[in-house]
Amino acid sequence: MTIANDLAADDAVVPAPAGEPREKKTGSALGRYLVIRALLIIPTVFILVTVVFILMRATGDPITAALGGRLPPDQLKQRIHLAGYDRPILVQYLEYLGNIVRGNFGTTISDHLPVTHVLATYGAATLELAIYALIVAFALGIPLGRIAAARRDRGADAGLRISAVLFYAAPVFFTGLLLKLIFGVWLGWFPTSGRASTRDLILMKTQGANTGIYLIDAISTGKWSVVLDVLSHAVLPAIALGLLTGGVFLRLVRTNMISTLGTGYVEAARSRGVAERRLVRTHAWRPALVPIITVIGLQIALLLGGAVLTETTFEWKGLGFQLVQYINARDFVAVQGMVALLAIIVALTNFIVDVIAALVDPRIRY
Amino acid sequence: MTADIESFTTPPSPEDLAADLTPDHGPRWHRLPIVKQLRTSVGLQRGMLITGLAITGMFIILAVFAPLIAPYSWAQLRDANGLFGSQQPPSSAHLLGTTVGGYDVLSRVIWGSRTALLAIVAALVLSLFLGVFLGLLSGYFGGWIDRTLVVVADAIYAFPSLLLAILAAIAISGGQSNLKSGVLAAAVSITVVFVPQYFRVIRSEVVRIKSEAFIESARVIGSSSARIMTRHVLRNSIRTLPLIMTLNCSEAILTLAGLGFLGFGIEPSSAAEWGYDLFKSIEDVTSGIWWTSVFPGLAIVLTVLGITLVGESLNDLADPRLRIRRAAGGKRSKQALDATNSVQTNQPEEAR
């Protein structure tokens, strides 16, 4: 975001050509911002995949990591040669970049699947979890942040802020384990692992839409029991992951509302006799939401990291769960491909979020 | 968290600077970071700061004196009475029970604080040096170095930090680790994630300070770039560091635990690590064995909570919009507290 801002700011310094109508300049500001922002994706993605390559190849080749010690040295050497890992590192790097441009992120060593295929298979599960978690985060963070700001520095505020810090302080896998223990094992309200029970899984496979997003699949079977089963499996993971992001939202809404409540126009409304409750509800509320849109972009990175841990905790068979399987199998080609692909997805999502933020808030356009 | 970092980078208001410039009479140690805030804070913010400092202090004491406090060693499986046994519930011999591997939970929780502290210190030192150095260089000289570094830092900043940490852990130790390489892997992973943040904060401060009159004066009297950078720019640009350092500490603990939880843990025979213990307790939870997961987890939560509370209060105290001021004439009157529009009464004077 800052790069875009810096560059846009630099451009803004250049004086407009004389004689050009003023309206035209302001009209194209958004377009120019969008173009600069879109072009910036290229260096970002390039840097990210380069970082991934450097880190992954810093210590050696993936074949030795995966099979070293299990194969005799001469066979190992042959495998390395076949895979092309004995060529100069620069050649390998250029080949890696070329493959990425063509959408080829490599083939896993352990089960010989293209990484893009792995992503397509498990991506839906992670997407579903992330959406549930975001719903929980919005539903908790935004209203509670508003309450904390309205009752600033009093009991409710202190309590809410401490719980926000607690949500942040608790690692998402510990929150998950606690939820599992209390609501899954002791109270028995929700299932503790998986995305659906076996019987309903088969029902969805045979009669459902098979989109991979289980809620849609379950609805398409037309059986309420299946929908309920899918939802009840999602409750605990969604809360565990949602609390993490919800805590961030709470703090953000609170800080933003407190500063908007002190701005001139709120002060003006206050002096006109607008009730304090109405000030909070309408005047300070909407501008305080704008920074949240910009921060969601960064939250997506946090959410993805959290998803890896949450999925491992709840055996939610998504990208994160699969990533850990590959890590444990020492299949670093798979890890490299998945991380590179995820980094690109994050860069693209950040772009979309920045575009939305620019559309919502004219100040971002310059 | 990210929001806070954004707010550090915004240039401080003139009032904030004025507050920093006002001479603080009294002994020199009153002006040390935390001590100064402890003396100037009031009310809720002071409570948060003190609670945070107390928890953090306890964590450091546990880490330093672990050999004296812990009843057993982290990898001890037996004592004079024979094997401890696996998954034993809490008892007088094992106050917090034993793990599935037959270790004493209490001892591993205490020894784990030492591993966490080591990771924090290593991560802090590494990212502080690198981040400050690069930020100073980039902000002071500008030009293409600056542009390149900013683009790289922004790209890495948007990267999911845990994924980056996983890659760094693979790069350093290939995934298997003992105490030294495990802590180092965690520290380097955290460094990779945090250097861009230090870099951004320091760079934006340096860019601001560079245009001040006193830098120009120094240049006019013929000071070298190196001297201006270290003596004039650096000294003035590190004000915001204590805040971001506390964030870094808690992030370090969470990353270390996260890596441990994903199987990059330090082997239980080399050192105790909370994340690894939680990883091993996933199965226990399903069968209702609670003590193996709850205690290491609580240790993480408390430590991060303590450090975050310190950071939160420092952040609030540094931001004039959020700082609670000591009202003129001592305590705030009860009437003002009870008034439904306390925001209204405090806000204008603080935000102006």
Interface residues (C-beta under 8 A of the other chain):
Chain A: M1 T2 I3 D6 L40 P43 T44 I47 L48 V51 V52 L55 M56 A58 T59 G60 A65 A149 A150 R152 D153 R154 A158 R161 V165 L166 Y168 A169 A170 P171 F173 F174 L177 L178 K180 L181 G184 V185 W186 T192 S193 V248 R251 L252 T255 I258 S259 L261 G262 T263 E267 R270 E276 P291 V295 G297 L298 Q299 A301 L302 L304 G305 G306 V308 L309 T312 T313 L323 V324 I327 N328 R330 F332 V335 Q336 V339 L342 A343 V346 A347 N350
Chain B: M1 T2 A3 E6 S7 G43 L44 V150 V151 V152 D154 A155 I156 A158 F159 P160 S161 L162 L163 L164 I166 L167 A168 I170 A171 I172 G174 G175 R200 S250 L254 A257 G258 F261 L262 G263 F264 G275 L278 S281 I282 V285 T286 S287 G288 W290 S293 V294 G297 I300 V301 L302 V304 L305 T308 L309 E312 R321 L322 I324 L337 T340 N341 S342 V343 Q344 N346 Q347 P348 E350 A351
